[in-house]
Amino acid sequence: MGSLLDSIKNSISPEMVRSIASGAGESPDGVKKGLETAGATVLGSIASKAGDSGFLSQIMSLVSSYGTQTLGAAAGAGGSATAAASEAGSNLLNTVFGANKAAIEGKIAQASGLSSSSGATVLASAAPLVLGALSSKLSAGSAGLASALSAELPSLRGLIPAGLPGMPSFSGATAAASGAASSSRAEAEKVGGGWLWPVLLLGALLIAGLVWYFNRGTADATKPAETAVAATQTAATDATATISDATKAAWAKLGDLFKLKLADGTELSVPKLGVESKLVSWIESSKPVDKETWFDFDRLLFATGSATLEPASHEQLSNVAAILKAYPKVKIKLGGYTDNTGDPAANLKLSGDRADNVKAELTKLGVDGSRMEAQGYGEDHPVGDNKTEEGRAMNRRISLRVTEK
């Protein structure tokens, strides 16, 4: 059986390359290189965290939740991914890259000689192929998948663009850690010491944690080891939040993806019934600005009881940022809302903090902060019945109102 990287490359069919090249106005050679680079980048990021059992469990859960048949078909059919496989790929990118996804798209585009929008297209197209390749290892369990991923690192180092944000260097200490783990396995097999496996696994995880710590940069070099370990665990938890079945079902109701073209020529891949489509349609209409027309974000997730945005929210935030950049005269107000559960004062503060965080994320994505204001309304202005769980879920939201256009 070939390597995971070979499986990804073999899934890139001439039909897939021609289709993307034709739609994006790019050369087939550039698209093929972009797909291979994107596949290697996604796989490399996952392989670099193979020692993180929590992260690997999240990846395996993502693969299994969509099924090996769906993902295998996406890879085996040359990348003609179904809507489910495309959704799985999008969730994978948000899990692996989080807020760094847009920057990584740009690096892949630059390394492949493609436009920025095409960088996003090839990364989105490659993600289901990576999941399809990983699905072939699912039966081997987490240990088997970790071993297969570690074996990929040497062949990936030369294929991944340099300077990717949030990505390790894949050299030096990382190679040493991989070698140490391999040596530990070999020694255990040689002596037949089955009882050593828990100790060796713990040692490998400790080495991986130390590698992460010392590769973070000199600014954190003086932090105690306990702080580094805690930070590693927190980052892994934040970056790999599980999307519930209920959320997946709600997002599926937003319809199939389509290409939404903006005034500056940017194309976004968005659900037909999603807020992005509604917002652009209203901006481009002759309707005057008023104080009653609000648009509810439909793919934002926050940690329970917290103002912390989950990584899965990045896709919609990136889309809204692109819309605001394409229509530079538009100014907006962000409103945060909660249900009526709990203390009203605490709910008001939480709603304001969440609205502020959405504004902060849009600012990070390049939107001028002076074009946005944010306010929390707490329990006020419910849109659903607080007596039902469905209604309370509707009331926990972030909304957007255009104040100038």
N, C-alpha and C positions, 0 to 999 in steps of 0.2 A: 504494500500500500504506500502511495506517495505521501509526501509531506503535506502539511496544511497549506503552506504557501503554494505548492504545486496544484493542489486542489482548487485554490482560488484562481490561479492563473488559467487553469484549464476550463474554468467556468466562464471566462471572458470570451464569448463567441464573436465571430466576425459580424453577425447580425446585430449583436448588442452594440458593438463599436460603431457600426455604420448608423444605427438608429440615433445614438447619442450625438455623433459627429454631425449628422444632418440637422438635428433639432437645435444644436448649440452653435452651428456654423464654425466648427472646429475641424482640424485635420484628423483623419482616422488614427494616424500614428500618435498624435498628441493625446487623443482620447484613450488609446490603449495604454500608453505610458501612464496617463493619469489614473486609470483604473488599477493598474498594477501597483503604482505608488500608494494609492489610497488603501488598497487591500493590505499591503505590507505595513502601512502605518497603523491601521486599526489592529491588525494581528500583533504587531510589535508592542503596542501599548498594553494589550491584554497579556502578552507573554512576559512583559517586564514585571507584571504583578502576579505571576503564577504562584509566588510564595505566600500571597495573601489569601488565606482560605475563605475569608468572608467575601472578598471581591469575586473569587472564582465561583463561589456558591451562587452569587447573584447572576453571573454570566450563564451558568448551567441552568438556573431557574428560568432565565429569559429564553434560552434555547428550547427548553422542554415545554414552556408555556405556549409556544407557537407550534411545536410539534416538528419532529424530524422530517415528516413527509412534506410539509409546506416549505420548510427551509431547504430541504434537499432538492425539491423541485425547482426552487429559485436558482440554485446553483447548477443543477443538471440541465436545465433548459436554457443555459447560456445567459442567465441573468434576467429572464423575463419574469420578474418578481410579481407575485400577486399583491393585492392591497395589504393582506395580512403580513406577507414577508417584508413589504416596504415599511409597514408600521414597526415591525420587529427591528428592522435596520435602524430606523429613526430612534427607537428606544435604546438600542445598543450605543449609538453615537452619543446620545445624551448621557448615558451611564458612564462611558469611557472617557469622554472629553469634557463634558459639562460646559462651563462658560468659555472654554478655550476652543470650541468647535469652529467658530467663524475664523479665528486666526489660523487654525490648522487647515481649513479649506483654502485659505490664501496661500499658505506655504506649499500645499500640494499643487495648486494651480501654477505657482511660480516655477516649481521644480519640473513641471510637465509642459511648460510653455502654453498654458491655457489661460483664459480669462477668469476673473474671480468667480463669476456666476457658474462657469463650467467646472471650477474646482468644487463648488458645492454639489453640482450634479454628479460628478464622478465619485465623490465620497459617499453620497446617498445611495448610489447604484452599487458600490462595492460592499457596503455594510451587510446586505442580505447574503452576499456571496461568502463573507467571512462566517456569518452564522451558519450557513449551509455546510461549510467545511467543518466547523466545530460540532455540528450535529452528528457527524460521523464518529466522533469520539465520545459521545454522551454515554454509551454503554460501558465505557472503561472506568467511569466514576471520576471523582475529583482528582484522585492520585494519578490516574492514567492521563487525564487531560493536562494536569500540571506538568507531567513528564513530557508530553508531546509538545506543549508550548515552550518549555525550557530548551528543548532540542531545536526549536526554530530560531532562537536568538542569533546564532552565528550567521545564518544566511540572510537575516533581516537587516543587520547593521548597515550594510552598504546601500540599502534600498530606501531608507527612511530619510526625508529631508532634514537637514541639520537645523538646530535652533527652534524646534517645535515647543511652544509653551506647554508646561505641565508634563513634558515627556522626559524620561531619563536619557542619558547619553549612550546607553547600550555598549559601554566600553569600560575598561579598567575594573573598578570594584564590582560592577555588575557581572562581568565575565568571571571574576574571581569567585563571586558568590555562587554562580551557576556551576563552576568547576568544583567548588567545595561540596555542593549538594550532590553532584554526580559521584564524587569520591566517596561520600558517606554511603550512598546507595550501593556502590560497588563493594565496599568493605563489608557492609551488612550481608550481601549475597555470598561473599567469599567465606565468612565465618558461620553462615547459617543462623545468625542470631536474630530470630524473629522478634525476640523481646526488645531488641534495640530500636525497632522502628519508631515508637513514640518519641524516644530520646532524640533520634536523628532528625525526625520531622520537626521537632521543636527547635533543634539547632539550626536547621535550614531556614525556618521562619525568622529566627533571631538574626541570622546573617542578613536576610533580606531586609529586615527592619533597620539594621545598622547601615546597610548600603543606602537605603532611602535617606536616612538621617545625614550621612556624610556627603551625599550628592546634592543636598538642598542648597548649599552655598555657605560661604564664610559668615554671612550675617547671623546664621543660627548655630554656628559651630560651638558656641559657649553654652548653649542650653543643656541642661542635664538630660540624661538618657530617658528618664521617666517622661519628661515633657515631649520628647521626640516620639516615643511610643504612643503616648496619648494623642498627639497630633495626627499620627498615622492612622490610628483607629477612627478618629473623628472624620478625617478626610475620606477614608474608605466608606464610612457610613453615609456621609453626605452625598458622595458621588454615585452611590449604588442604590438609591432609594427604589423600592419595589413599587411598581404601578399596580394598583389593585384591579381585580377583574371588573369591578363596578366602574372604575374610571376608564378602563379600556372600552367597555361597552358604551359608555357615554361618548367617548371620543369617536367611536365607530359610527355613531349616529350623525356625525357631522358630514358624512358623505365621502365619496372618493376624492383623491387628490387631483388637482388640475393646475395648470400653469397660469398664474395671475401676473399680467404684465403691468408694470407701474409706469408713471410718466417719464421717468429717466431711463427707461429701457430695461430696468431690472426685472427679472422674472422670479417669482416665488412659487414654490410648490405647496399649495395649501388646500385644506378641505373645502368642498364646494359650499358648505353651509357654515363655515367657520367665520369668526369675527373679522379676520383680515379682509375677506371678500366683501363683507357688509360695510366695513369702514371705508375701503377704497371706493366702493360704489357711491357711498354718501358724499365723500370728499369731492368726487368728480361730478356730482349732480349739481343742479342749480338751487338746491334747497338751502335756505338761509340758516346761519348758526342760531341755535336756541338753547334754552337751559333744560329742556326736557329730553333731548335725544342722547341716550347713553348706550354704549356698546360694552357688553360683558365679555371679558376675556374668558375663553372656554377651554384653554389648555394650560392653565397655571396651577401649580401645586405648591403648597406650603407644608412644612413640617407641622404636625399636629400641635395646636396651641402655641405656635411660634410664628415669627415673621420671616423665618428663613425659607427662601425659595428652594424648591427641589430642582436638581439638574434637568429633569424632564421639562421644566418650564422654559428652558433656554430657546427652544425652537420658535415658540410663539413670540417671545420677547425679541428675538432677532428679526422676525418677520415685521413686527410693529416698528422696530427701529428703522428697518429698510423703507417702510412706508413713509415714515416721518421725514426721512432723508430725501425721498423722492418728491415730497410735497413740502418744500422748505417754508412756505407761508403758514402752514398749519401749526396751531398751538393747541395744547390739550390740558385737560384737568383729569387727574386720576382720583377715583373715589374708592375707599376701602370699606367693606361692610362685613358684619358678622350676623349670626343668628341670635336668638334671645336667651341662649343658655349661658348661665354663669353671671358674674358681676357686671353690670352695665358699664361701670367706669373702666374695668379691665378690658372689656370688649371694645370700648371706644379707643383705648390706647393701642390695642392689638391691631385694630383696623387702620389706624393712622400709621403705625409702624410698617404694616404690609404695603400700604400705598407708597410710603417713602422708599421702601426697598425696591419696589418696581420702578420708581422714578430713578433711583440710583443705578439700577441695572441698565436701564435705557440710556442713561448718561454714559456708562461704561462702553456701551455699544455705539457711541458716537453722536447721540442726540444732544443738542445744546440744552443744558438744564434750564435756561431762561425761557424755553418754549413750553415748559411743563410746570404744573403745580400739582400738589398732592394733598389730600385731606381724608381723614377717617370719619366715618359717620356712625360707627358702631352698629347698634340694632335698628337704627332709623331706616326708613324707606325699604321695607322688605318686599321682595318680589315673589315669595313663596309662603306657604302656610307653615308657620313655626311649630304647629302641632304634629307635623309629620316629618320623618327623617328626610324624605325627598325635598320637602319645602325648606327645611333648615339648610340642606346642602345648597340649594339655589341661593339662599340668602348670604352664604359665606362666599363672597366674590370680590373681585376687583373690576371696576368699570371705568370706561374712558368716555369723556365728552369733549368734542371739538369746540374750542372757544374762539378760534379765528381760522379762516381758510382763504 
